[in-house]
């Protein structure tokens, strides 16, 4: 479910409602600045008009990091009459309002208020090349009133609160945000189709009632293959709630919705806001329960803990401080391996070609390449296959081998791979032990590290043979004292660790005997030196919680034409699309397949091509893949 948290900055609520009786300046309500923002949305409303937060970059939008809302500094402050000046030499933003001067520093929780240092509860951050600051800080630093209700935050200089409005008034306010999303779609594309309308309304409805709506299989649409996989859930719920009408059993996802239809649908939507929908619901999904458990354990230590998980059987991710950048130590050696193998598959490099070790390989800009590994102690002139160098780089984290691989592939190709495969917060500038370089330090995030594992396991970068070889290196690593510390005997860990004086990290593909694997990254960091025994134990305990959670989840059953075929079929999401391990009962009427660890997986979407079959992923009364021949 798309989690949209709406940020409301102002109090002139009359602009929300056409013909509303909520008040206007003429009615005695004090006039003031009005801004509306929505988390993860590049648009804003200023004086009842849609505008882009940043005309040059639509990726600039309010975000939530570690349960804190961060907003683009310049846009918000300019629209609250707060003057902003950037001091390039000092590396700080200077905010001025009503004689008060506040200095903010990127990536720092310290601010100066009239030259007095003050600590914020979360640091200002640079995102998409723009400075973001905590929304709460805007209120606290400049005497704004903040109030909350059902995901809406109201900030105003006026002496009022969002709680001052009646239930019906609040529903009108809340529904206006859905209406604005619809209007934006109409302005962009000239039409809003049925599946986009369903997505907007069902996401907003779930947020309003603070519920997780179970993904129950209410309908099997004959035109299911034409419904985008990520919208099928919304189509099901919107149909069940009678928000959208169905003709001839088809959902017709691409059909446009007229303005008259939208008006009628919005009235139904408001009724569902007032009356909680009658659906089988649970207070939290299993993934939400795991996320809460991760946060609880992460907050129980004084260390900075970052966690990212990916479940191959659902395509779901869970992250805690997942998008925070840090220096990754040896963890990005998995990326180097992927980069080399991509070039090998293209025929530019060969795994069995040999490399001759040189004295220069043992230095990086004049600094001895120490740390982990054995090549630093080997004789110059020794020859090693690239297969062996990759094995040393991964299995014993050899730093010299890693630098040789990086030089062989080239930083440009490594960074190009990152960009092409969506590793947006990963950049390689330096070799290991390149201490005197004028270049910035390498960086990544735990979310990107987990994505690297997903790319490897899903054979997204290279074929099954090369990917399997890379996983073999990971299974053979010498350090199994972190993620693997407390794992059961039937669980296999293919991992890569990373270590610094203040950092202990581990990233792993976790293989179960009875389900699809997961990818997992956990990093502990301390600003004052790390107790490695405590950190490694903490990683092990956190990994145990995560691994036990997934190991306890039931697998899918396979039904074909109403008959139970297999009570334990493997389902895997690849690039957001569902694939299942091939079963003879399915036949050969599919066009899209892939090989993973020697096993054939077929695309459910391709099985439904030509309207010969339809399928649904059912959660109730059991997890099941239901395939029906039409």
Beta strands, then each sheet from edge to edge (+ up, - down):
strand 1: 6-9
strand 2: 35-38
strand 3: 43-46
strand 4: 49-52
strand 5: 63-65
strand 6: 68-72
strand 7: 83-87
strand 8: 92-97
strand 9: 100-104
strand 10: 110-113
strand 11: 116-119
strand 12: 125-127
strand 13: 130-134
strand 14: 145-149
strand 15: 152-156
strand 16: 212-213
strand 17: 281-282
strand 18: 304-311
strand 19: 316-320
strand 20: 354-356
strand 21: 363-364
strand 22: 367-368
strand 23: 383-385
strand 24: 492-500
strand 25: 503-511
strand 26: 518-525
strand 27: 556-560
strand 28: 563-569
strand 29: 571-574
strand 30: 577-581
strand 31: 593-596
strand 32: 599-603
strand 33: 613-618
strand 34: 624-629
sheet 1: 4+ 3- 2+ 1- 15- 14+
sheet 2: 5+ 6- 13+ 12-
sheet 3: 7+ 8- 9+ 10- 11+
sheet 4: 16+ 17-
sheet 5: 19+ 18- 26+ 25- 24+
sheet 6: 20+ 23-
sheet 7: 21+ 22-
sheet 8: 28+ 27- 34- 33+
sheet 9: 29+ 30- 32+ 31-
end
